[in-house]
Amino acid sequence: MTQVTCGRRRNGEESGPEAIPAGRGSVVLLVKLTTMLMLTARIAALLTLASLAALFASAGLLVQDAHGLTLHSTGAVGIHIFSGILAAALAARAWVTRSGVRTAAAAAALFGLSFVQAALGSYLTMALHVSGSLVVTVLSAGITFWAFTTRAH
């Protein structure tokens, strides 16, 4: 059996508890890890879309009747949290599998754009806020589509 080491070699042998067997067990652990990361990403992607739905519903209330600011704020916090979890899960998966790097970068961009959107959320910058919401929506939908059409491991 081969060994993957984190430690130093001494007299041609692996030293200390850092020597990890690179056999079938470690492959199984990697498959389980990538599967769990993908499941986390899929759930976070759906919750991000749900937060967007709340934002769109409350935006209509805000524009029409000047009501729904609490729902809109809650949706904004939700998109920050869930897009952050999505970005973290996809980044970890990309690091482990060495694939899906572009999607992980897109998720990180989505997370950053959610804060730009929050900064543009006043009546003076409403045109930018609405345009940004379309970008966030397309990015969210694209990442969700990728997450559900890509194999978990």
C-alpha positions as CSV (number, residue, x, y, z in Angstrom):
1,M,0.0,0.0,0.0
2,T,1.3,3.5,-0.8
3,Q,1.4,6.2,1.7
4,V,0.7,9.9,1.5
5,T,2.7,11.8,4.0
6,C,2.5,15.1,5.7
7,G,5.7,14.5,7.7
8,R,9.3,14.1,6.9
9,R,11.2,10.9,5.8
10,R,13.7,9.5,8.2
11,N,15.9,6.6,7.0
12,G,13.6,6.0,4.1
13,E,10.5,5.5,6.3
14,E,7.5,7.7,7.0
15,S,7.6,9.4,10.4
16,G,4.9,9.9,13.0
17,P,1.2,9.8,12.8
18,E,1.2,12.0,9.7
19,A,1.6,9.0,7.5
20,I,-1.8,8.4,6.0
21,P,-2.6,5.3,3.9
22,A,-3.7,6.3,0.5
23,G,-5.8,3.3,-0.1
24,R,-9.4,2.6,-0.7
25,G,-10.6,4.1,2.6
26,S,-9.3,7.5,1.8
27,V,-11.0,7.4,-1.6
28,V,-14.3,6.5,0.0
29,L,-13.8,9.4,2.4
30,L,-13.2,11.8,-0.5
31,V,-16.3,10.6,-2.3
32,K,-18.4,11.1,0.9
33,L,-16.9,14.6,1.4
34,T,-17.6,15.7,-2.1
35,T,-21.1,14.3,-2.0
36,M,-21.8,16.1,1.3
37,L,-20.4,19.4,-0.1
38,M,-22.5,19.1,-3.2
39,L,-25.6,18.4,-1.1
40,T,-24.8,21.5,1.0
41,A,-24.3,23.5,-2.2
42,R,-27.6,22.3,-3.7
43,I,-29.6,23.2,-0.5
44,A,-27.9,26.6,-0.2
45,A,-28.6,27.2,-3.9
46,L,-32.3,26.5,-3.4
47,L,-32.4,28.7,-0.3
48,T,-30.7,31.5,-2.2
49,L,-33.4,31.3,-4.9
50,A,-36.1,31.3,-2.1
51,S,-34.5,34.4,-0.7
52,L,-34.6,36.0,-4.1
53,A,-38.3,35.1,-4.4
54,A,-38.9,36.9,-1.1
55,L,-36.9,39.9,-2.3
56,F,-38.9,40.1,-5.6
57,A,-42.3,39.8,-3.8
58,S,-41.4,42.4,-1.2
59,A,-39.9,44.7,-3.8
60,G,-43.3,44.8,-5.5
61,L,-44.9,45.7,-2.2
62,L,-42.3,48.4,-1.6
63,V,-42.7,50.0,-5.0
64,Q,-46.5,49.8,-5.0
65,D,-47.6,50.5,-1.4
66,A,-44.3,51.4,0.5
67,H,-44.8,48.3,2.6
68,G,-42.8,45.1,3.1
69,L,-39.5,46.6,4.1
70,T,-39.1,44.0,6.9
71,L,-39.6,41.1,4.4
72,H,-37.2,42.7,2.0
73,S,-34.6,43.1,4.7
74,T,-35.0,39.5,5.8
75,G,-34.7,38.3,2.2
76,A,-31.5,40.4,1.8
77,V,-30.0,38.8,5.0
78,G,-31.0,35.4,3.7
79,I,-29.3,35.9,0.4
80,H,-26.1,37.0,2.1
81,I,-26.1,33.9,4.4
82,F,-27.2,31.3,1.8
83,S,-25.0,32.6,-1.0
84,G,-22.1,32.7,1.4
85,I,-22.7,29.0,2.4
86,L,-23.1,28.2,-1.3
87,A,-19.7,29.9,-2.2
88,A,-18.0,28.1,0.7
89,A,-19.3,24.7,-0.2
90,L,-18.5,25.1,-3.9
91,A,-15.0,26.4,-3.1
92,A,-14.3,23.5,-0.8
93,R,-15.6,21.1,-3.4
94,A,-13.4,22.7,-6.1
95,W,-10.4,22.5,-3.8
96,V,-11.0,18.8,-3.1
97,T,-12.0,17.7,-6.6
98,R,-10.0,20.2,-8.7
99,S,-13.1,20.8,-10.8
100,G,-15.9,23.3,-10.8
101,V,-13.5,26.2,-10.1
102,R,-15.4,28.6,-12.4
103,T,-18.7,27.8,-10.7
104,A,-17.1,28.3,-7.3
105,A,-15.8,31.7,-8.5
106,A,-19.2,32.6,-9.8
107,A,-20.7,31.7,-6.4
108,A,-18.1,33.9,-4.7
109,A,-19.0,36.7,-7.1
110,L,-22.7,36.2,-6.2
111,F,-21.8,36.5,-2.6
112,G,-19.9,39.7,-3.2
113,L,-22.7,41.1,-5.4
114,S,-25.3,40.5,-2.7
115,F,-23.4,43.1,-0.6
116,V,-23.1,45.5,-3.6
117,Q,-26.9,45.1,-4.0
118,A,-27.5,46.0,-0.4
119,A,-25.3,49.1,-0.8
120,L,-27.3,50.2,-3.8
121,G,-30.7,49.7,-2.2
122,S,-31.8,53.2,-1.8
123,Y,-34.3,55.2,-3.8
124,L,-31.5,57.3,-5.3
125,T,-29.8,54.3,-6.8
126,M,-32.9,52.3,-7.6
127,A,-32.1,51.8,-11.4
128,L,-28.7,50.3,-10.4
129,H,-30.4,48.2,-7.7
130,V,-33.0,46.7,-10.2
131,S,-30.3,46.1,-12.8
132,G,-28.1,44.4,-10.2
133,S,-31.0,42.2,-9.1
134,L,-31.3,40.8,-12.6
135,V,-27.6,40.0,-12.6
136,V,-27.9,38.3,-9.2
137,T,-30.9,36.3,-10.4
138,V,-29.3,35.0,-13.5
139,L,-26.1,34.1,-11.6
140,S,-28.1,32.4,-8.9
141,A,-30.2,30.4,-11.4
142,G,-27.1,29.4,-13.4
143,I,-25.3,28.2,-10.3
144,T,-28.3,26.3,-9.2
145,F,-28.7,24.7,-12.6
146,W,-25.1,23.6,-12.5
147,A,-25.4,22.2,-9.0
148,F,-28.3,20.0,-10.0
149,T,-27.0,18.9,-13.3
150,T,-23.4,18.0,-12.1
151,R,-22.6,14.7,-10.5
152,A,-22.1,14.9,-6.8
153,H,-18.7,13.2,-6.9
